[in-house]
Amino acid sequence: SEVREKDQKEGRSPMYDKTCRNLDPIEAKKRVDSGESFVVRMKVPENQKIVVNDLIRGDIEFDSNTVDDQVILKSDGFPTYHLAVVVDDHLMEISHVVRGQEWITSFPKHKVLYDYFGWEMPIFVHTPAVTNMNSGKKLSKRDGYTSVDWYRFIGYLPEAVFNFIALLGWSHPQEKEIFDWEEYVKVFDLKDLSAGSPKFDLVKLDWMSGQYFSALSDDDFIAKLFEWLEYCSTNEFKGATEYITTWTKNDYLQIKDFLMNLDDEKKKLFSEITKTRIKKFEDLLPLNSFFINEVEVNFDLLIKNRSKDEIMNHLNWFKDELENISEWNLGNLKKLEEKTVKRAGELSWKVGEVFHPIRVMISGSTISPPLFESMYILGKEQTTKSLKM
């Protein structure tokens, strides 16, 4: 411990001071037989270059004088990691050792052991460390994104997460961003990994996940959504709470009940207007909250460019038009949409101005899924109720 403290004070990496390195074997045995505690160290050659080969970095050269005479057998008789891993990998006929780049400093120690045993070394690959996109430091558990369950609760598609992770430190030979597992297996080669540290970019993950959502069939989207809602409503997230969704158990159950009560046509329509607008299932709220919650209208959002009286008259006109629809189907609602566009001209309003107050009244927001498709899914009674002042 005194040697270690001295090394640290003088700015050196703590190393064994070689006190017993050249002890006569007879003297060493005598001290062991007398009951003196001992360890076994590997005797690293002095004043030599130790050259190791990493598949993605090529040859790496170390000065043997900077490599410690590592303890390989502790005083209790148990081996340390360095001895155990070399022996285990050899006996198990390991062909490739893939480990994090933080193990590069131990690489020359393992090279020495392989040479002493006279064994052929496996191919070594030291993968780059994934870093936080903001701090640039190695991604850690404190960053909150190392739990698989986090991705599941947030509602990313597994295929998108895999695709995203595959591109951390590796590039597709054709520079593709989107590819499936089968294609990855065909084109991936360890030697193509980058030695540089990739950044964990959630913005890119969102984009990639959005691509996968958009490509889903409507049946698959609904099936995966039900699966996600079932999982989240029956399980508890075990990770750091600051990185988990703001959804409540009731939210999951309400969305699930809402979807179960839709007929197949409306389920398909819900998929069509939703899957291209979300990056993860968590995005369903608040975008679609008006389907399950009573809307509280913010009148500051409602009144835009036009007077209150003008807005009220327009909403009353629209409500009357809705009530006059005899058969509630998407075709008739689309005709009303066309009629509303024409009304903009009659009022000398911009097209957006005639739809704005209707959207706010029905969805409670200035942003919503396609308005008339949403009205069809809501049904005539609920839609008309939303427009009553």
Secondary structure, DSSP 8 states (H G I E B T S, - for coil): -HHHHHHHHTT-------TTTT--HHHHHHHHHTT----EE----SS-EEEEEETTTEEEEEEGGGS---EEE-TTS-B-HHHHHHHHHHHTT--EEEEEGGGGGGHHHHHHHHHHHT----EEEEE---EETTT-SB--GGGS---HHHHHHHT--HHHHHHHHHTSS---TT--S---HHHHHHH--GGG--SS--EE-HHHHHHHHHHHHHHS-HHHHHHHHHHHHHHHHH----S-GGGS----HHHHHHHHHHHHTS-HHHHHHHHHHHTTT-SSGGGHHHHTGGGTS-----HHHH-SSS-HHHHHHHHHHHHHHHHT-SS--HHHHHHHHHHHHHHHHHHT--HHHHHHHHHHHHHSSS--S-HHHHHHHH-HHHHHHHT--
